[in-house]
Amino acid sequence: MFLTYMETVTKELVSWMRGHESSVFSISVHASGKYAITTSSDTAQLWDLDTFQRKRKLNIRQSVGIQKVFFLPLSNTILSCFKDNSIFAWECDTLFCKYQLPAPPESSSILYKVFAVTRDGRILAAGGKSNHLHLWCLEARQLFRIIQMPTKVRAIRHLEFLPDSFDAGSNQVLGVLSQDGIMRFINMQTCKLLFEIGSLDEGISSSAISPHGRYIASIMENGSLNIYSVQALTQEINKPPPPLVKVIEDLPKNKLSSSDLKMKVTSGRVQQPAKSRESKMQTRILKQDLTGDFESKKNELPDGLNKKRLQILLKGYGEYPTKYRMFIWRSLLQLPENHTAFSTLIDKGTHVAFLNLQKKYPIKSRKLLRVLQRTLSALAHWSVIFSDTPYLPLLAFPFVKLFQNNQLICFEVIATLIINWCQHWFEYFPNPPINILSMIENVLAFHDKELLQHFIDHDITSQLYAWPLLETVFSEVLTREEWLKLFDNIFSNHPSFLLMTVVAYNICSRTPLLSCNLKDDFEFFFHHRNNLDINVVIRQVYHLMETTPTDIHPDSMLNVFVALTKGQYPVFNQYPKFIVDYQTQERERIRNDELDYLRERQTVEDMQAKVDQQRVEDEAWYQKQELLRKAEETRREMLLQEEEKMIQQRQRLAAVKRELKVKEMHLQDAARRRFLKLQQDQQEMELRRLDDEIGRKNLTENQEALAKEMRADADAYRRKVDLEEHMFHKLIEAGETQSQKTQKVIKENLAKAEQACLNTDWQIQSLHKQKCDDLQRNKCYQEVAKLLRENRRKEIEIINAMVEEEAKKWKEAEGKEFRLRSAKKASALSDASRKWFLKQEINAAVEHAENPCHKEEPRFQNEQDSSCLPRTSQLNDSSEMDPSTQISLNRRAVEWDTTGQNLIKKVRNLRQRLTARARHRCQTPHLLAA
C-alpha cells in the first residue's frame, strides 16, 4: 500500500509514500504541518512531510492490533490506542514513552473503538460497544468521569468535540454518533443533552464539524449530504464567558470510586455526582483583586504561557527548544487562526502581481513556489500595498520555507510581523522607510561614530548598510539556525528590537567594514553570509536596548505589540493612499498598455506564425508534389514494366493459342479424316450389302429366309455401326466441348486477370498509356484481321476442296448409278429371255401332250434365232412381250428404281452432312480467333 500527497489547488500529485502492507484507516497531521502519522491494522508510521520520508515505524505483536494513533493538539505528544484498551503517550521527536494511562475500572470496562481529544489536548473521550463514555484527564493521567448515554444507545460509532469561541480550547460539548444513526450533543460538565441531529428514518453515516464549530456536515445513510447550522440548533454555544467571580468548591479528601464517577445524561435537570458521606464540601468566595498588577496580566499568553518566563528562559539558553519553538512562537504572536478569513483570501486565487513570480524568483521546489505564490497573493488581497511591494517576497520567503506545511500560520506570522515589526515602513512608499533608517542611523551615530563616519566618507548610506538587512529580515546573511535563534529574541521583545539588531550587526562587523573602501564590497558584505557569531550580535542588541537614550530609542517612536484580531483580519492602511492609488492607476495603465502591446505582439506573432505555417505548408506541398512526381515516375516505370510483362504474356499467350489452334486443327483434321474414312467404309459396306442383296434377289425362294437373316444381321451390324458412329460423334463432340470449356475457362481466367490489371492500373494511366493502348489495339486489330483473312483463305480452300470432292463424289455416284441402271437392264433382259425360254418349253410340252405323234422339228438354230428375236423385240418394243414377262420386268424395274432412288437419297444426305460438318469446322477457328 502507498499514500499519495496531492496539491489541493492545482490537484497535482506532489509525492507518494510507500510502506504499509495493509490498508490505511487513519491519518493524523502535526499542528506545525511538519509530521504526519498513518495507521493501519498492523503498524503506524511517522512521516516527515518536508522530505516525504518515513521517520519512524511502530511495530507491535500480531496478537495486539492498533486501534488509533494520533497527535495531541498543540503539543509534540503522540497518543497510541491499542485493541487491548492500553493507551500510551510518546514524545514526537525521540519517541520516548512519556506515560501510560491506567486500566479503567472493571465495573465499566469497555473495548475502546473511537476517540476524541479537546482542542487544548487535556481531555480524552473514548467509547465503544457500550452506552458508557470514558473521559480521561491527560494531565492527571486518570479517568475522571464516566457518562452513561440513554438506553437507546448500544454502541458508539464516532466522537467529536464541538469547538466554542469562548472556551479557550477546553471544549465542553461532545458529539456522540451511535448505532441508530443519531448524533447527540451533550455537555460534559452538566451531562445535559443539548440537541441531536439525524433520525431513525434518515440516519447519519459519518459527520464532521467545522474548525470554528459553526456548521456540521453529515453524510446520511441514503447518500445525501446535510449541512447543519449549530446556531440554529442550540443557543448554548458561543456564549460570552461568565463573570470573573466564581464559587470554588473544595474537592473531597478521599478518592472517588468508580460509582461516584458515573453520571447519567438527562435532557432536563443536571444530575451531579453523588456526595460522599464521610466528607462535606467546603466553599469559599474568591474576590477579584481589581488593583492587581497590570504588567502580570499583560505578560500572560494563550495556552498558559508567560512572556516574562519565556524571556528569562531565552536569556538563559539563548534560544527556545526546537521541538517547542513553533508552539511558543504561536503563543508569543497570539495568532488567531482565522480559518474562514484566510480561506476567503485564498479563494480569490493568485493575484495578478504574482502570476509570473517564478520568472523573477526561480525556486527549484515547485511546492515551495506554490506556497510562496499563494501567501503573497493572500497578502496582496488583504492590502493593496503589498501587490506593489518589491521586497515582499524577500521578506516572506524564510517564513514560507519554515511554515510551508501550514499556510494559515505562515500568513498570520507574516501579517503580525508587518503590523508590529514593520511599523512606518510604508509611509514613504515606494521609497525605503527614511524615518526608520534615520532611527537606525541615529542609534549608530550614538554608539559608533567612527563606523558611521567611515560610511559617510565612502558615500555609504543607510539604504546600503541597513535596508538590505531589514527587507530580507537577515535571511541572506544568517544560516537557518542563526536566523531561528535571532527571531526567538525578536518575537520575545519590543518591535524596536529588530532595528537595534541592524545596528548591532554593523557594530559587531565594524572591523571588516572599516577595511572596505569600495561600494561593491559593502554591497557584497550586506548580501552574503559573514563570519559572525550571532550570540555576540544578540548580546549587543540587548546592550543597545538598555544603553540607548530615550530620545533616540526606537521604542519611543514605535507602538507596542498588537496581535491580529480574531475572526477577521484588521485593515492595513498605513501607507500613502494617493501614491498607491496613483501607482495603481499607473500600473493599471501600464498593464493595459502592456496588454495592448501583448495583443498587438500576439497578433503579429499570430500573423508571423500563419506566414511561417503557410511557408511550411507550401514547402510541405512542394515536397509532397515532388514526392508525388517521383512516385508518379516510379509508377510509370512500374507501369511500363508491367506493360512489357503484359506484352510478353500476351505474346506467350498468343503463341500458346496458336499452338492450341494448330493442335486443334490437326486433331480436327485427323478426326475429319477418320470420320470420312469411316463414312467411306460404311458406304462401301452399304454398297457391298446392296450388291449382296441384289445377288440374293436372283436366288430361289428357298434362300429368302437366309437372305432375311443376313439382312437382319446387316441391319444389326448397321445399327451397331450407327451406334459406334453415334458414340464416335459424341466422343468428338465431348472432346470439342471439353476443349471449348477449357478454352472458355482459360479465356475467363485471362479476362479476369486482364480486368484486375486494368482495374488496378486504370487510375494511374495517362495519355501515354492510352496512346500505347491505341497502338497496341491497332496492332491487335491488324493481327486479328490478318488471322481472319488467313482463316477465310483456309476456309475457301477447304470449301473448294469439299466442292471438288463433292463433284467427284457426284460423278462417281452418277457412274455407279449408270452402271446400276445397265445392270438392272441386263438383269431384266436375262429374266425375260429365261421366262420366254421356259414358256417355249412349256408350250412344247403341252403340244407334245396333245399330239404325241407329232414330229418335233429341229429348233436349236431356230431357238437361237428366236431367242434373239425376243430380246431385240424387248429392247425395241416392250409392248410385244408377254404380259407376265412385262409385269415381271416392270416389277424389277420398279425395285431397281426404288433401290437407286434410296441410294441417291443416302448419297445426298451424306453430301449434306459432309457439307454442314465442313462448314462447322471452318467456322470454329473464326470463333476461337474472335
Secondary structure by P-SEA (a helix, b strand, c coil): cbbbbbcccccccccccccccccccbbbbcccccbbbbbcccbbbbbccccccccbbbbbccccccccccccccccbbbbbccccbbbbbccccccccccccccccccccccccccccccccbbbbbccccbbbbbccccccccbbbbcccccccccbbbbbbbccccccccbbbbbccccbbbbbccccccccccccccccccccccccccccbbbbbcccbbbbbbbcccccccccccccccbbbbbbcccccccccccbbbbbccccccccccccbbbbbbbbbbcccccaaaaaacccccccaaaaaaaaaacccccccaaaaaaaaaaccccaaaaaaaaaaccccccccccccccccccaaaaaaaaaaaaaaaaaccccccccccccccaaaaaaccccaaaaaaaaaaaaacccccccccccccaaaaaaaaaaaaaaccaaaaaaaaaaccccccccaaaaaacccccccaaaaaaaaaaaaacccaaaaaaaaaaaaaaaaaaaacccaaaaaaaaaccccccaaaaaaaaaaaaacccccccccccccccccccccccccccccaaaaaaaaaaaaaaaaaaaaaaaaaaaaaaaaaaaaaaaaaaaaaaaaaaaaaaaaaaaaaaaaaaaaaaaaaaaaaaaaaaaaaaaaaaaaaaaaaaaaaaaaaaaaaaaaaaaaaaaaaaaccccaaaaaaaaaaaaaaaaaaaaaaaaaaaaaaaaaaaaaaaaaaaaaaaaaaaaaaaaaaacccccaaaaaaaaaaaaaaaaaaaaaaaaaaaaaaaaaaaaaaaaaaaaaaaaaaaaaaaaaaaaaaaaaaaaaaaaaaaaaaaaaaaacccccccccaaaaaaaaaaaaaaaaaccccccaaaaaaaaaaaaaaaaaaaaaaaaaaaaaaaaaaaaaaaaaaaaaaac
